[in-house]
Amino acid sequence: MDIKSLNQNVLNNNRLDNQSNAQRQNAGGTTSNASTSASDKVTLTGVSTQVKELETKVQASEVDNSERIAQLKAAIQEGRYQVDADQVASKLMETEYMLSPR
């Protein structure tokens, strides 16, 4: 698994999902939207706004994790890498909490 481009892959997948959703929405009513397209308005939800802000921050950040990635790859190849299931679950729950509407 190539983890060097993980953040970029996530961003690309989000963009593709957004484009796909927009195409599905437009497919049903393209003829009736012709007269109202000048007054159409898009409102983002709180979560959408947060995701957009995070995408911007990720794109602007210059993180060099190449040394850490090399260490992890070596540990995995040598069979020394141990997954801490409690930590993974905790971080998953933390992320879910951060993204959930309050």
N, CA, C and O atoms as CSV, one atom per row, in Angstrom:
chain,resi,resn,atom,element,x,y,z
A,1,MET,N,N,0.850,-1.187,0.000
A,1,MET,CA,C,0.000,0.000,0.000
A,1,MET,C,C,0.885,1.236,0.000
A,1,MET,O,O,1.787,1.368,0.827
A,2,ASP,N,N,0.624,2.117,-0.912
A,2,ASP,CA,C,1.389,3.362,-1.009
A,2,ASP,C,C,0.745,4.401,-0.108
A,2,ASP,O,O,-0.348,4.891,-0.393
A,3,ILE,N,N,1.435,4.739,0.994
A,3,ILE,CA,C,0.866,5.699,1.940
A,3,ILE,C,C,1.452,7.087,1.760
A,3,ILE,O,O,1.079,8.012,2.481
A,4,LYS,N,N,2.354,7.245,0.821
A,4,LYS,CA,C,2.955,8.559,0.594
A,4,LYS,C,C,1.929,9.561,0.088
A,4,LYS,O,O,1.994,10.744,0.420
A,5,SER,N,N,0.998,9.097,-0.701
A,5,SER,CA,C,0.026,10.011,-1.298
A,5,SER,C,C,-1.363,9.832,-0.696
A,5,SER,O,O,-2.364,10.107,-1.358
A,6,LEU,N,N,-1.432,9.377,0.544
A,6,LEU,CA,C,-2.714,9.099,1.187
A,6,LEU,C,C,-3.594,10.336,1.259
A,6,LEU,O,O,-4.765,10.284,0.882
A,7,ASN,N,N,-3.048,11.450,1.739
A,7,ASN,CA,C,-3.852,12.672,1.853
A,7,ASN,C,C,-4.360,13.127,0.497
A,7,ASN,O,O,-5.516,13.532,0.377
A,8,GLN,N,N,-3.525,13.067,-0.517
A,8,GLN,CA,C,-3.944,13.496,-1.849
A,8,GLN,C,C,-5.032,12.580,-2.382
A,8,GLN,O,O,-5.973,13.047,-3.025
A,9,ASN,N,N,-4.916,11.261,-2.121
A,9,ASN,CA,C,-5.939,10.327,-2.576
A,9,ASN,C,C,-7.277,10.616,-1.914
A,9,ASN,O,O,-8.317,10.546,-2.569
A,10,VAL,N,N,-7.265,10.938,-0.629
A,10,VAL,CA,C,-8.501,11.269,0.079
A,10,VAL,C,C,-9.137,12.504,-0.534
A,10,VAL,O,O,-10.345,12.530,-0.769
A,11,LEU,N,N,-8.334,13.527,-0.796
A,11,LEU,CA,C,-8.859,14.753,-1.399
A,11,LEU,C,C,-9.435,14.482,-2.784
A,11,LEU,O,O,-10.501,14.992,-3.126
A,12,ASN,N,N,-8.730,13.680,-3.579
A,12,ASN,CA,C,-9.215,13.362,-4.922
A,12,ASN,C,C,-10.526,12.591,-4.856
A,12,ASN,O,O,-11.439,12.855,-5.638
A,13,ASN,N,N,-10.628,11.634,-3.924
A,13,ASN,CA,C,-11.858,10.866,-3.771
A,13,ASN,C,C,-13.012,11.764,-3.366
A,13,ASN,O,O,-14.125,11.605,-3.869
A,14,ASN,N,N,-12.764,12.711,-2.461
A,14,ASN,CA,C,-13.816,13.642,-2.052
A,14,ASN,C,C,-14.282,14.491,-3.230
A,14,ASN,O,O,-15.480,14.718,-3.401
A,15,ARG,N,N,-13.349,14.952,-4.030
A,15,ARG,CA,C,-13.722,15.758,-5.204
A,15,ARG,C,C,-14.553,14.936,-6.179
A,15,ARG,O,O,-15.550,15.423,-6.713
A,16,LEU,N,N,-14.142,13.675,-6.415
A,16,LEU,CA,C,-14.894,12.816,-7.325
A,16,LEU,C,C,-16.290,12.544,-6.787
A,16,LEU,O,O,-17.255,12.540,-7.551
A,17,ASP,N,N,-16.414,12.315,-5.477
A,17,ASP,CA,C,-17.721,12.094,-4.865
A,17,ASP,C,C,-18.601,13.322,-5.039
A,17,ASP,O,O,-19.778,13.198,-5.377
A,18,ASN,N,N,-18.045,14.497,-4.814
A,18,ASN,CA,C,-18.813,15.735,-4.965
A,18,ASN,C,C,-19.274,15.922,-6.408
A,18,ASN,O,O,-20.415,16.313,-6.654
A,19,GLN,N,N,-18.385,15.641,-7.362
A,19,GLN,CA,C,-18.749,15.775,-8.767
A,19,GLN,C,C,-19.841,14.775,-9.133
A,19,GLN,O,O,-20.781,15.107,-9.854
A,20,SER,N,N,-19.710,13.552,-8.633
A,20,SER,CA,C,-20.686,12.513,-8.918
A,20,SER,C,C,-22.050,12.876,-8.343
A,20,SER,O,O,-23.073,12.701,-9.005
A,21,ASN,N,N,-22.065,13.381,-7.113
A,21,ASN,CA,C,-23.325,13.793,-6.495
A,21,ASN,C,C,-23.967,14.935,-7.273
A,21,ASN,O,O,-25.182,14.942,-7.472
A,22,ALA,N,N,-23.172,15.889,-7.712
A,22,ALA,CA,C,-23.696,17.017,-8.478
A,22,ALA,C,C,-24.277,16.549,-9.808
A,22,ALA,O,O,-25.314,17.047,-10.244
A,23,GLN,N,N,-23.617,15.603,-10.447
A,23,GLN,CA,C,-24.109,15.094,-11.722
A,23,GLN,C,C,-25.429,14.362,-11.538
A,23,GLN,O,O,-26.333,14.484,-12.365
A,24,ARG,N,N,-25.541,13.588,-10.434
A,24,ARG,CA,C,-26.787,12.877,-10.159
A,24,ARG,C,C,-27.929,13.856,-9.901
A,24,ARG,O,O,-29.051,13.641,-10.359
A,25,GLN,N,N,-27.647,14.910,-9.179
A,25,GLN,CA,C,-28.681,15.899,-8.884
A,25,GLN,C,C,-29.111,16.629,-10.146
A,25,GLN,O,O,-30.296,16.911,-10.320
A,26,ASN,N,N,-28.182,16.935,-11.015
A,26,ASN,CA,C,-28.495,17.660,-12.242
A,26,ASN,C,C,-29.183,16.784,-13.280
A,26,ASN,O,O,-29.903,17.301,-14.134
A,27,ALA,N,N,-28.980,15.486,-13.227
A,27,ALA,CA,C,-29.531,14.582,-14.231
A,27,ALA,C,C,-31.056,14.588,-14.221
A,27,ALA,O,O,-31.676,14.418,-15.271
A,28,GLY,N,N,-31.666,14.778,-13.067
A,28,GLY,CA,C,-33.115,14.719,-12.970
A,28,GLY,C,C,-33.826,15.974,-13.419
A,28,GLY,O,O,-34.990,15.884,-13.809
A,29,GLY,N,N,-33.214,17.119,-13.392
A,29,GLY,CA,C,-33.964,18.333,-13.681
A,29,GLY,C,C,-33.200,19.382,-14.453
A,29,GLY,O,O,-33.302,20.567,-14.139
A,30,THR,N,N,-32.454,18.993,-15.431
A,30,THR,CA,C,-31.647,19.977,-16.151
A,30,THR,C,C,-32.503,20.916,-16.989
A,30,THR,O,O,-32.126,22.071,-17.188
A,31,THR,N,N,-33.649,20.450,-17.487
A,31,THR,CA,C,-34.462,21.315,-18.337
A,31,THR,C,C,-35.163,22.397,-17.528
A,31,THR,O,O,-35.297,23.522,-18.008
A,32,SER,N,N,-35.610,22.092,-16.323
A,32,SER,CA,C,-36.324,23.085,-15.526
A,32,SER,C,C,-35.381,24.076,-14.861
A,32,SER,O,O,-35.827,25.138,-14.427
A,33,ASN,N,N,-34.100,23.767,-14.768
A,33,ASN,CA,C,-33.140,24.649,-14.123
A,33,ASN,C,C,-32.645,25.765,-15.040
A,33,ASN,O,O,-31.962,26.678,-14.574
A,34,ALA,N,N,-32.967,25.716,-16.313
A,34,ALA,CA,C,-32.443,26.690,-17.263
A,34,ALA,C,C,-32.870,28.110,-16.924
A,34,ALA,O,O,-32.073,29.039,-17.054
A,35,SER,N,N,-34.108,28.292,-16.494
A,35,SER,CA,C,-34.579,29.643,-16.217
A,35,SER,C,C,-34.190,30.132,-14.830
A,35,SER,O,O,-34.192,31.340,-14.590
A,36,THR,N,N,-33.858,29.235,-13.913
A,36,THR,CA,C,-33.547,29.641,-12.540
A,36,THR,C,C,-32.070,29.566,-12.213
A,36,THR,O,O,-31.686,29.832,-11.074
A,37,SER,N,N,-31.233,29.216,-13.166
A,37,SER,CA,C,-29.817,29.021,-12.865
A,37,SER,C,C,-29.133,30.291,-12.375
A,37,SER,O,O,-28.168,30.206,-11.616
A,38,ALA,N,N,-29.601,31.456,-12.784
A,38,ALA,CA,C,-28.982,32.703,-12.349
A,38,ALA,C,C,-29.230,32.972,-10.873
A,38,ALA,O,O,-28.463,33.705,-10.249
A,39,SER,N,N,-30.280,32.398,-10.301
A,39,SER,CA,C,-30.597,32.658,-8.901
A,39,SER,C,C,-30.351,31.452,-8.002
A,39,SER,O,O,-30.734,31.478,-6.832
A,40,ASP,N,N,-29.728,30.404,-8.511
A,40,ASP,CA,C,-29.432,29.236,-7.690
A,40,ASP,C,C,-28.466,29.599,-6.583
A,40,ASP,O,O,-27.594,30.450,-6.758
A,41,LYS,N,N,-28.627,28.944,-5.437
A,41,LYS,CA,C,-27.781,29.233,-4.286
A,41,LYS,C,C,-27.377,27.919,-3.627
A,41,LYS,O,O,-28.195,27.009,-3.488
A,42,VAL,N,N,-26.134,27.826,-3.231
A,42,VAL,CA,C,-25.629,26.642,-2.555
A,42,VAL,C,C,-25.301,27.010,-1.122
A,42,VAL,O,O,-24.614,27.998,-0.863
A,43,THR,N,N,-25.800,26.201,-0.187
A,43,THR,CA,C,-25.511,26.417,1.225
A,43,THR,C,C,-24.818,25.178,1.763
A,43,THR,O,O,-25.343,24.070,1.652
A,44,LEU,N,N,-23.647,25.361,2.344
A,44,LEU,CA,C,-22.899,24.243,2.900
A,44,LEU,C,C,-23.293,24.017,4.347
A,44,LEU,O,O,-23.549,24.967,5.087
A,45,THR,N,N,-23.339,22.752,4.746
A,45,THR,CA,C,-23.603,22.432,6.142
A,45,THR,C,C,-22.344,22.681,6.951
A,45,THR,O,O,-21.273,22.914,6.390
A,46,GLY,N,N,-22.471,22.634,8.253
A,46,GLY,CA,C,-21.320,22.843,9.128
A,46,GLY,C,C,-20.215,21.841,8.867
A,46,GLY,O,O,-19.039,22.202,8.836
A,47,VAL,N,N,-20.592,20.569,8.676
A,47,VAL,CA,C,-19.593,19.527,8.430
A,47,VAL,C,C,-18.911,19.762,7.089
A,47,VAL,O,O,-17.696,19.600,6.975
A,48,SER,N,N,-19.675,20.137,6.084
A,48,SER,CA,C,-19.084,20.407,4.769
A,48,SER,C,C,-18.085,21.546,4.847
A,48,SER,O,O,-17.024,21.501,4.226
A,49,THR,N,N,-18.434,22.562,5.612
A,49,THR,CA,C,-17.528,23.695,5.780
A,49,THR,C,C,-16.253,23.262,6.482
A,49,THR,O,O,-15.157,23.670,6.098
A,50,GLN,N,N,-16.395,22.428,7.521
A,50,GLN,CA,C,-15.220,21.925,8.239
A,50,GLN,C,C,-14.331,21.114,7.312
A,50,GLN,O,O,-13.110,21.276,7.320
A,51,VAL,N,N,-14.933,20.247,6.517
A,51,VAL,CA,C,-14.165,19.405,5.602
A,51,VAL,C,C,-13.428,20.274,4.591
A,51,VAL,O,O,-12.263,20.016,4.286
A,52,LYS,N,N,-14.087,21.290,4.076
A,52,LYS,CA,C,-13.450,22.183,3.108
A,52,LYS,C,C,-12.263,22.912,3.741
A,52,LYS,O,O,-11.209,23.045,3.120
A,53,GLU,N,N,-12.441,23.386,4.984
A,53,GLU,CA,C,-11.346,24.059,5.682
A,53,GLU,C,C,-10.174,23.111,5.904
A,53,GLU,O,O,-9.017,23.497,5.740
A,54,LEU,N,N,-10.476,21.864,6.279
A,54,LEU,CA,C,-9.415,20.879,6.496
A,54,LEU,C,C,-8.689,20.557,5.195
A,54,LEU,O,O,-7.467,20.410,5.185
A,55,GLU,N,N,-9.435,20.447,4.097
A,55,GLU,CA,C,-8.800,20.197,2.802
A,55,GLU,C,C,-7.824,21.314,2.457
A,55,GLU,O,O,-6.720,21.062,1.972
A,56,THR,N,N,-8.241,22.547,2.710
A,56,THR,CA,C,-7.382,23.699,2.430
A,56,THR,C,C,-6.121,23.642,3.278
A,56,THR,O,O,-5.026,23.895,2.776
A,57,LYS,N,N,-6.262,23.313,4.557
A,57,LYS,CA,C,-5.106,23.221,5.449
A,57,LYS,C,C,-4.161,22.103,5.015
A,57,LYS,O,O,-2.942,22.274,5.040
A,58,VAL,N,N,-4.721,20.959,4.617
A,58,VAL,CA,C,-3.891,19.830,4.192
A,58,VAL,C,C,-3.110,20.196,2.937
A,58,VAL,O,O,-1.924,19.886,2.827
A,59,GLN,N,N,-3.767,20.850,2.001
A,59,GLN,CA,C,-3.091,21.236,0.767
A,59,GLN,C,C,-1.996,22.263,1.024
A,59,GLN,O,O,-0.977,22.267,0.332
A,60,ALA,N,N,-2.193,23.131,2.009
A,60,ALA,CA,C,-1.218,24.181,2.304
A,60,ALA,C,C,-0.053,23.681,3.151
A,60,ALA,O,O,1.010,24.301,3.170
A,61,SER,N,N,-0.244,22.569,3.847
A,61,SER,CA,C,0.815,22.093,4.743
A,61,SER,C,C,1.907,21.369,3.965
A,61,SER,O,O,1.651,20.689,2.971
A,62,GLU,N,N,3.113,21.535,4.444
A,62,GLU,CA,C,4.263,20.865,3.842
A,62,GLU,C,C,4.884,19.964,4.901
A,62,GLU,O,O,5.825,20.355,5.592
A,63,VAL,N,N,4.353,18.764,5.016
A,63,VAL,CA,C,4.816,17.820,6.017
A,63,VAL,C,C,5.725,16.805,5.339
A,63,VAL,O,O,5.378,16.233,4.305
A,64,ASP,N,N,6.888,16.590,5.934
A,64,ASP,CA,C,7.812,15.591,5.405
A,64,ASP,C,C,7.863,14.425,6.387
A,64,ASP,O,O,8.601,14.448,7.373
A,65,ASN,N,N,7.061,13.408,6.093
A,65,ASN,CA,C,7.009,12.219,6.934
A,65,ASN,C,C,7.809,11.070,6.337
A,65,ASN,O,O,7.625,9.920,6.738
A,66,SER,N,N,8.680,11.354,5.403
A,66,SER,CA,C,9.372,10.282,4.691
A,66,SER,C,C,10.200,9.404,5.622
A,66,SER,O,O,10.267,8.190,5.428
A,67,GLU,N,N,10.829,10.001,6.628
A,67,GLU,CA,C,11.629,9.202,7.565
A,67,GLU,C,C,10.734,8.273,8.384
A,67,GLU,O,O,11.050,7.095,8.551
A,68,ARG,N,N,9.634,8.793,8.889
A,68,ARG,CA,C,8.695,7.985,9.681
A,68,ARG,C,C,8.074,6.889,8.824
A,68,ARG,O,O,7.884,5.764,9.287
A,69,ILE,N,N,7.760,7.217,7.583
A,69,ILE,CA,C,7.190,6.230,6.668
A,69,ILE,C,C,8.184,5.110,6.404
A,69,ILE,O,O,7.802,3.940,6.373
A,70,ALA,N,N,9.444,5.450,6.216
A,70,ALA,CA,C,10.484,4.438,5.993
A,70,ALA,C,C,10.612,3.526,7.208
A,70,ALA,O,O,10.769,2.314,7.060
A,71,GLN,N,N,10.546,4.102,8.414
A,71,GLN,CA,C,10.616,3.301,9.639
A,71,GLN,C,C,9.431,2.340,9.729
A,71,GLN,O,O,9.600,1.171,10.076
A,72,LEU,N,N,8.247,2.829,9.420
A,72,LEU,CA,C,7.055,1.983,9.478
A,72,LEU,C,C,7.109,0.866,8.441
A,72,LEU,O,O,6.751,-0.274,8.736
A,73,LYS,N,N,7.554,1.187,7.234
A,73,LYS,CA,C,7.674,0.167,6.194
A,73,LYS,C,C,8.645,-0.928,6.614
A,73,LYS,O,O,8.378,-2.115,6.421
A,74,ALA,N,N,9.773,-0.522,7.189
A,74,ALA,CA,C,10.765,-1.500,7.639
A,74,ALA,C,C,10.187,-2.369,8.747
A,74,ALA,O,O,10.377,-3.585,8.739
A,75,ALA,N,N,9.488,-1.766,9.696
A,75,ALA,CA,C,8.893,-2.522,10.798
A,75,ALA,C,C,7.858,-3.514,10.281
A,75,ALA,O,O,7.780,-4.642,10.770
A,76,ILE,N,N,7.065,-3.103,9.299
A,76,ILE,CA,C,6.056,-4.001,8.727
A,76,ILE,C,C,6.729,-5.159,8.010
A,76,ILE,O,O,6.331,-6.311,8.188
A,77,GLN,N,N,7.745,-4.871,7.199
A,77,GLN,CA,C,8.438,-5.925,6.455
A,77,GLN,C,C,9.134,-6.912,7.384
A,77,GLN,O,O,9.205,-8.104,7.088
A,78,GLU,N,N,9.646,-6.414,8.505
A,78,GLU,CA,C,10.361,-7.272,9.453
A,78,GLU,C,C,9.422,-7.937,10.452
A,78,GLU,O,O,9.867,-8.735,11.277
A,79,GLY,N,N,8.141,-7.624,10.392
A,79,GLY,CA,C,7.175,-8.236,11.298
A,79,GLY,C,C,7.197,-7.654,12.701
A,79,GLY,O,O,6.667,-8.270,13.625
A,80,ARG,N,N,7.793,-6.490,12.883
A,80,ARG,CA,C,7.883,-5.868,14.204
A,80,ARG,C,C,6.739,-4.905,14.489
A,80,ARG,O,O,6.560,-4.483,15.632
A,81,TYR,N,N,5.972,-4.553,13.480
A,81,TYR,CA,C,4.921,-3.551,13.662
A,81,TYR,C,C,3.721,-4.170,14.367
A,81,TYR,O,O,3.177,-5.179,13.917
A,82,GLN,N,N,3.317,-3.560,15.471
A,82,GLN,CA,C,2.171,-4.029,16.244
A,82,GLN,C,C,1.078,-2.960,16.218
A,82,GLN,O,O,1.337,-1.793,16.511
A,83,VAL,N,N,-0.115,-3.357,15.874
A,83,VAL,CA,C,-1.246,-2.431,15.841
A,83,VAL,C,C,-1.848,-2.347,17.234
A,83,VAL,O,O,-2.147,-3.370,17.851
A,84,ASP,N,N,-2.023,-1.137,17.725
A,84,ASP,CA,C,-2.674,-0.903,19.010
A,84,ASP,C,C,-4.156,-0.670,18.729
A,84,ASP,O,O,-4.569,0.446,18.414
A,85,ALA,N,N,-4.952,-1.737,18.847
A,85,ALA,CA,C,-6.372,-1.669,18.498
A,85,ALA,C,C,-7.119,-0.644,19.340
A,85,ALA,O,O,-8.017,0.030,18.835
A,86,ASP,N,N,-6.764,-0.516,20.608
A,86,ASP,CA,C,-7.430,0.467,21.470
A,86,ASP,C,C,-7.173,1.890,20.978
A,86,ASP,O,O,-8.079,2.724,20.961
A,87,GLN,N,N,-5.939,2.156,20.581
A,87,GLN,CA,C,-5.607,3.494,20.089
A,87,GLN,C,C,-6.319,3.781,18.765
A,87,GLN,O,O,-6.802,4.892,18.547
A,88,VAL,N,N,-6.383,2.790,17.890
A,88,VAL,CA,C,-7.076,2.961,16.611
A,88,VAL,C,C,-8.556,3.262,16.861
A,88,VAL,O,O,-9.118,4.182,16.268
A,89,ALA,N,N,-9.181,2.476,17.744
A,89,ALA,CA,C,-10.596,2.689,18.059
A,89,ALA,C,C,-10.818,4.058,18.688
A,89,ALA,O,O,-11.788,4.744,18.366
A,90,SER,N,N,-9.926,4.450,19.576
A,90,SER,CA,C,-10.047,5.744,20.243
A,90,SER,C,C,-9.964,6.895,19.239
A,90,SER,O,O,-10.755,7.836,19.296
A,91,LYS,N,N,-9.003,6.813,18.322
A,91,LYS,CA,C,-8.846,7.865,17.317
A,91,LYS,C,C,-10.036,7.895,16.354
A,91,LYS,O,O,-10.461,8.966,15.922
A,92,LEU,N,N,-10.571,6.718,16.020
A,92,LEU,CA,C,-11.744,6.656,15.165
A,92,LEU,C,C,-12.933,7.339,15.825
A,92,LEU,O,O,-13.651,8.108,15.185
A,93,MET,N,N,-13.136,7.057,17.104
A,93,MET,CA,C,-14.238,7.671,17.847
A,93,MET,C,C,-14.029,9.181,17.974
A,93,MET,O,O,-14.985,9.951,17.879
A,94,GLU,N,N,-12.793,9.599,18.185
A,94,GLU,CA,C,-12.478,11.025,18.290
A,94,GLU,C,C,-12.798,11.746,16.980
A,94,GLU,O,O,-13.369,12.837,16.989
A,95,THR,N,N,-12.432,11.137,15.869
A,95,THR,CA,C,-12.716,11.720,14.562
A,95,THR,C,C,-14.217,11.789,14.319
A,95,THR,O,O,-14.730,12.798,13.835
A,96,GLU,N,N,-14.914,10.720,14.655
A,96,GLU,CA,C,-16.366,10.689,14.484
A,96,GLU,C,C,-17.031,11.780,15.320
A,96,GLU,O,O,-17.970,12.434,14.865
A,97,TYR,N,N,-16.547,11.971,16.529
A,97,TYR,CA,C,-17.100,13.005,17.406
A,97,TYR,C,C,-16.859,14.399,16.830
A,97,TYR,O,O,-17.746,15.252,16.857
A,98,MET,N,N,-15.655,14.619,16.310
A,98,MET,CA,C,-15.322,15.932,15.751
A,98,MET,C,C,-16.193,16.271,14.546
A,98,MET,O,O,-16.537,17.435,14.338
A,99,LEU,N,N,-16.550,15.268,13.757
A,99,LEU,CA,C,-17.312,15.504,12.536
A,99,LEU,C,C,-18.821,15.428,12.728
A,99,LEU,O,O,-19.578,15.776,11.821
A,100,SER,N,N,-19.266,14.977,13.895
A,100,SER,CA,C,-20.707,14.845,14.115
A,100,SER,C,C,-21.324,16.188,14.474
A,100,SER,O,O,-20.702,17.010,15.148
A,101,PRO,N,N,-22.558,16.403,14.016
A,101,PRO,CA,C,-23.234,17.661,14.364
A,101,PRO,C,C,-23.560,17.695,15.849
A,101,PRO,O,O,-23.898,16.672,16.444
A,102,ARG,N,N,-23.457,18.862,16.432
A,102,ARG,CA,C,-23.715,18.985,17.871
A,102,ARG,C,C,-24.988,19.725,18.112
A,102,ARG,O,O,-25.375,19.929,19.263
